[in-house]
Amino acid sequence: MKKSRYIIVLLMAAFVATVAFPGQTIAKGSVIDNLIGGNKKSNNKKKNDKKKDKKKNKKTNKKKSNDNKSNKTASGISKNPVTAYSGKIGSTPVWFFLQKNKNQVIGYYFYSQWAKPLALEGTMKKEGQSFWLNEYDGTTLLSGMEINFGSSEDSFTGNYAGNGPSIKAEHIITINDATIINSESNMKKLMGEHLLSLQWISWDDYGNLTVFSIGDKHFILGQQHNYNGDSLFVVGNIQEINKNSFTIDGVVFTKVKHLAGGKQCVRDGKFTFTASGSREYWRLQQMYNKCSDVTDYVDIYFARPNWRHYELKSYIIEWVLKNKEVFYD
């Protein structure tokens, strides 16, 4: 499995947490295990890499004139990498997914008090200069932010609404691999907002999930919770979309009061959601809950929600990010 396939903010942050908490057991071959392994190169590998780099540099010099053409598909969709950042606007945790296409910057961001990713779009000026990113909910212009990458893309700073709360974000991971689309019809059905449910929480009071794309890469983000503190959180990089199913590399987080002593259960790796027969929802196929020896029915419905202010429970994200004990309201 390639590093670029790993889910953005949460998994990389979980990797950081395992360094901070070395006592944590990491399953061999798991997403986080592979991510850690991918960062450890042997000396021999480094020598081989240097030789390969020299050959690549010679080829690159000959192909510079074709670089811009190769970064877009026939339909005009950018194939450039998507970079994920984690940070804060003021004191509020935020997560960015940004893609650069020459001097254009597009992407999405979301924060803990609003579960729906908001679109960003702007034009960069000269390197080191601040520039403006417009913020959209669908096609509605909400506000914007002024940011500055400085001389590096490892982080950026800025201010929300120009003179509002300060922004500071750091690079987490770069996603290079495109989503494989084997079914255009299912891809169109999947894009946008959906209802989401875990049977232990409710089949009546649904959660919400959004599928969004940046260039040729697709992402999924959803959550459901109730007033008892029961929670479901799903986030991932969509790897493949087929006729009746799709596969993500990501995280499924559950916490149910009467299961596993009410403790959190975090599963990471590859997950497949399938719409079987005449069912109008995609159901998670990896149903076994390792934490409580039960079957979880995690369903993403074809039906679209009527959006209101849905809070994304920040304690879920913070647990995955920091591996700390969670205290519920």
N, C-alpha and C positions, 0 to 999 in steps of 0.2 A: 504494500500500500504506500502511496506517495504522500509526502508531507503536505503537499498542496491540497490534498483531499480533506484534510482534517478541519473540523468545524471551528473555524473562526475564533471567536472570543472565548467561549466557555471551555473548550477542551484545552486550549493553550494555557488559559488561566489555571485550569485544574492541574496541568503539568507544572506550572510554577508553584502551585500549592504543594505538590508532592515533594518538591525540592525543599520547601520550607518545613514540611512535616515528613521527614524521611521514614517514619515508622509506618506510614500508610502502605498497604499491600497493593501492588499493581499487577493485574493479571497479565501473564505472558501472552504476547500477541495481541493485546488489546490496543485500542486507538491510542491511548496515552503512552502505553509501552512502546509502540512503534514510533510515536512522536519523539520520545526521549531517545530511542535508539537512533533515529534519523539525525540527531544532533551530535552523535559521537563518531567522528571519523578517525580511522587509524592513520598512522604516519604514512603507511604505504599508499593508502587511498589518497592522501593529500598530494603525494608525489605524482600519482597517476593523474589526479585532477589538474595539476599544473601543466603536464604535458598535453592534456586534452584542451586546456584553455588556450595554449599557444596555437594549436591547430584551428580552434574555433575563431580566434581573433583574425587569422588570415582569411578565413571564409567570410567573416563578418564584414571586413573592409571591402570585399568585392560585392557584397549584397546590400550595402547601405541604402542605395537608391530604391530598393524594393521593400524596405522594412515597413513603411507606412501602409503599403498595399496589403502585406501579409497579415496585418493586425486586424483586418476586418473580413467577415464572411461575405459570401455573394449577396446576402440580403442586407448588408450594411451593419450587422451586429458586431460590436467590438469583441475581439478575442483577448484584449489586454487583461493583465492580472487584476484581481480585486484585493485590496488591502484592508484588513480589519484593524481597528483601533479601539482601545478601551480608555475611558477617562471620565471627566466630570465637567458639567456645566454648573458653575457655582459649587454647590455641595451635592448635586444630584448625579448619580452614576449614569453614564451614557456609553453607547457602543455605536461605532461608525463602520460602514462598509463603503469604501470609495474606490473609484476607478478613474485613471487618467487617460485621456485620449488627446494626445498633443497638448494643447493648452486648455482643453475642456475637462472639468471634473464633475462626475455624476455619482450618485449613490443613494444610500439610505442611512438613517440613524434611528435609534429608539432609546428611550429612557424609562426609568423605573415606574414613573407615574402614568405612562401611556403605552399600552401594549401594541399599538399599531405602528409599524415602521413608517417614517415620514421621508419623503423624497428630497434629495438635495441636487442642485445643479448650479454651476458657476463657471467663470472663465478666469484662468490664472493669468497673472501679469508676469513680469520678469521674476526670475528665481530670487527668493528672499523677500519679495514684496507681499503685502497682505492683499487678499482678494475676497470678494463677496460670494457666499453661497446662498441662493434662494431656497426656502423651505416650503414644501408643498404637501398638502393632504389631498391626494388625487391630483386634480388640476387646479385646486384652489390654493393661491399663494397665501401662506400664513405669515411668515416673517423671514428671517434669515440670520446669517452669522458671518462675521469677518474672521478669517483664519489666515495663518502664516505658517508654511512648512519650514521656513528658514533655509538653511543650506542642506538639510537632510530630510528624508521622508520617514525617518524613524519616529517622529513625533510632530505635533503641531500645537499651536496656541492660538488664542483669539478671544473674541467677545460675542456673546449672543446679542442679536439686534443692534450690533454696532457698539453701543455704550452700556450694554447690559452685563449680566454675570460673566465672569471670565471662563474661558474654555481651555482645557489642557488634556491632551490625549496622546497615548503612546502606541506604537505599532505592536500588534500581537502576532499576526501571521498573514501571509500572502497566499491567495488561492489562485492557482494557475490553470487547473483542469476544468474544461467546459462540461456542462451537464449534457449527457448523451440523450438525445430526444429521438425515440423510436416511434412515437405516436404524437402527431401534431394536435389531434383532436383532444387527447387526454391532457396534453400540455395546456391547451387553452382552457379546458375545464378546471384545471388545477390552479391556474393563476388567480390571484386576488384573495378575497377574504372568505373564510368558511367557519362553520360551527364546529366545535370540538368537544368531545366528552370522554370521561372515564367512568365506568358504571358505578364505581365505589363512591364517586362524588355526586353525580346526578345525571340522569338521562332527560331531565326537564330544564334545569338551569344550565344552559350550555356555556362553554368557554368559547374563545375566539382564536382563530389561527390565520396567519397571512402568508401567502406564497408570493415572493417577489423576485425579480431578476435584475441583474446588472450585467449588461452585455450578454455573453453566452453562458453565464453562470446563474443558477437558481438557488434560492434559499427558502427556508421554512422557519416560522416562529409562531408558537401558540401556547396558550395557557388557560387553565380552568381552576377555579378555587371556590370555596364556600366559607361561610362564617365560622365553621368549626376548625378552620385552619387546614382542611384537606386541600391538597394541591396537585396539579398536573402541569408539567412544563415540557414542551417539545421544541428543540431547536436543531437545525442541521443544514448541511450543504447537500442539495439534491444531486445525486450522482447520475441517475438514469430514470427516464420516464418511458414506460411501456404502455400498451393499449389499456390495460386495466389495473396497472400498478405503478408504483414509483419507489425508488430506493434512496435513502439518505445516509449520510455519515454524520452522526451527531449524538445528542443526549436526550434520554427520556428520564425525567425526574418525577417521582411520585411520593406523596406523603399522605397517608390515610390513617386517621385516628385509631381505628380498630384493627389495623394490619401492622405487623412487625413492631408492635409496641408503640405505634405512632411515630416511629423514626423515619427519616428520609431514605429513599431507595433511589440510587443513581445508576443508570445503565448507559454505557457509551459504546459506540461502534456502528455497525451497519444495521439498518432497520428497513423492512419492506412493508408498505401499506398497499393492500389489494382490495378492489371492489369486485366481489364475487356475485355471479348471477345477476339478479335484478336489484340487488342492494344499491342504495343511493348514498353510499359512503365508502371510504377507504379504511380498512381495519388493519391495525398493526398485526403483523404475522408472528412476531416474536412475543407471544402473549404471556409466557411464563414469567412470573414475578419471583426472582431469586431470593428476595428478602423475606417473603412470607409464604412461599409455597402455594400461591393462588394463581388464577388466570386473570390477566388484565385485558379488558376490552377498550382499547384506545381507538376511537373512531373520529375520522375527519369527514364531515358531511359535504355533499355537493351543495347543500343549501347555504345561502349567504346571510350573514347577520345584519341586523340594523345596528349600526355602530353608535355607541354612546361612550362615555368616559370609562374605559376599562383599565383598571390599575394593574400593571405588571408587578407582581409581588417581588419587590427587590430582595427580600430575604432569600428567595430561591436562588437568584443569580449570585448573591453574595456568598451563599454556602458553597456553590460550585467554584466561585472565584477564589475564595480564601480558605475553604475547608474548615470553617469555624462552626461552632455550635449555633443553632438557630433558635431565636427566641420569638415566639409568635405573639401577636397582639391578643 
